[in-house]
Amino acid sequence: MSYCRWSCDNYRCDLYCYADVAGGWTTHVAKKRHDGEVPSLDLELLVTGKVEEFLAQYEAQHKALEVVQYSPIGLPHDGETFRDFSLSEFRERLVGLRAVGYRFPEHVLEIVDTEIAENQL
């Protein structure tokens, strides 16, 4: 299961985190970020049946990604990969990465907190 990918938060996520099939949790930290903004997608268009509008947004987003410039992030863990063997270690890793400036969606911590609470039952 993936908690977040580079494409999360409209391609603003610096982490790719997942439950590893070999056990534990793996976090890959990006080396660089794109400069500027990437056009966003409105997933609600799919729910409401406005598929052509969604596809136009999708095409605009991917055209922008083809030409966007990237710059090094410049933080201490750029390009590193971490493996944690408990949910609490994984959560601490995420909090620590956020504290030094890496970006990822807030819902990732909410999901991890829910999983920790469920495992304590």
C-alpha positions in Angstrom: 0.0 0.0 0.0 1.3 3.4 -0.9 0.8 6.3 1.6 2.0 8.9 -0.8 3.8 9.2 -4.2 5.7 12.0 -6.0 2.4 12.9 -7.8 0.5 13.6 -4.5 -0.5 17.1 -3.8 -0.3 18.1 -7.4 3.3 16.8 -7.8 4.4 18.7 -4.7 5.2 15.6 -2.6 8.8 15.0 -1.8 8.3 11.4 -0.5 7.2 8.0 -1.9 6.2 5.9 1.1 4.7 2.4 1.1 4.2 -0.7 3.2 7.0 -3.0 1.8 6.0 -6.5 0.7 9.2 -7.7 2.4 8.0 -6.2 5.7 8.2 -2.8 7.2 7.7 0.6 5.6 9.9 2.2 3.0 10.4 5.9 2.4 12.2 7.3 -0.7 13.1 11.0 -0.5 13.2 13.0 -3.7 16.5 14.6 -4.9 14.7 17.5 -6.6 11.5 19.5 -6.9 9.8 21.1 -9.9 10.0 24.8 -10.1 6.6 26.6 -10.4 3.2 25.1 -10.4 1.7 22.2 -12.3 -1.9 22.5 -13.4 -4.1 20.5 -11.0 -6.8 17.9 -11.6 -10.3 18.1 -10.4 -11.3 14.4 -9.7 -14.8 15.5 -9.0 -15.2 15.9 -12.8 -15.0 12.2 -13.1 -17.6 11.6 -10.4 -20.0 14.0 -12.1 -19.4 12.4 -15.5 -17.5 15.4 -17.0 -14.8 13.1 -18.5 -13.8 15.4 -21.4 -13.1 18.3 -19.0 -11.1 16.0 -16.8 -9.1 14.7 -19.8 -8.4 18.3 -20.9 -7.0 19.0 -17.4 -5.0 15.8 -17.5 -3.5 16.7 -20.9 -2.5 20.2 -19.6 -0.9 18.7 -16.5 1.2 16.3 -18.4 2.2 18.8 -21.0 3.4 21.1 -18.2 5.3 18.2 -16.6 7.2 17.6 -19.9 8.7 21.1 -19.8 8.9 21.9 -16.1 12.3 22.7 -14.7 13.7 21.0 -11.6 16.0 22.2 -8.9 17.7 20.3 -6.1 15.8 20.3 -2.8 18.9 21.1 -0.8 17.8 19.4 2.4 19.9 16.8 4.4 18.1 13.6 3.2 17.7 14.3 -0.6 17.8 11.1 -2.5 17.9 8.8 0.5 15.8 5.7 1.2 14.7 4.7 4.7 13.2 1.4 5.9 11.3 1.3 9.2 10.2 -1.8 10.9 7.3 -0.5 13.0 4.5 2.0 12.3 5.7 4.1 15.2 9.2 4.3 13.7 7.7 5.1 10.3 5.6 7.9 11.9 8.6 9.3 13.6 10.5 9.2 10.3 7.7 11.2 8.6 7.6 13.8 11.4 11.3 14.2 11.3 11.4 14.6 7.5 8.7 17.2 7.7 10.5 19.0 10.5 13.5 19.6 8.2 11.4 20.8 5.3 10.2 17.8 3.2 6.7 18.0 1.9 4.0 15.4 1.9 0.2 15.4 2.4 -1.2 15.8 5.9 -3.5 12.8 5.4 -0.4 10.5 5.4 0.1 11.1 9.2 -3.7 10.7 9.8 -3.6 7.3 8.0 -0.5 6.2 10.0 -2.1 7.4 13.3 -5.3 5.4 12.5 -3.2 2.2 11.7 -1.3 2.6 15.0 -4.5 3.0 17.0 -6.0 -0.1 15.2 -3.0 -2.2 16.0 -3.2 -1.2 19.7 -6.6 -2.8 20.1 
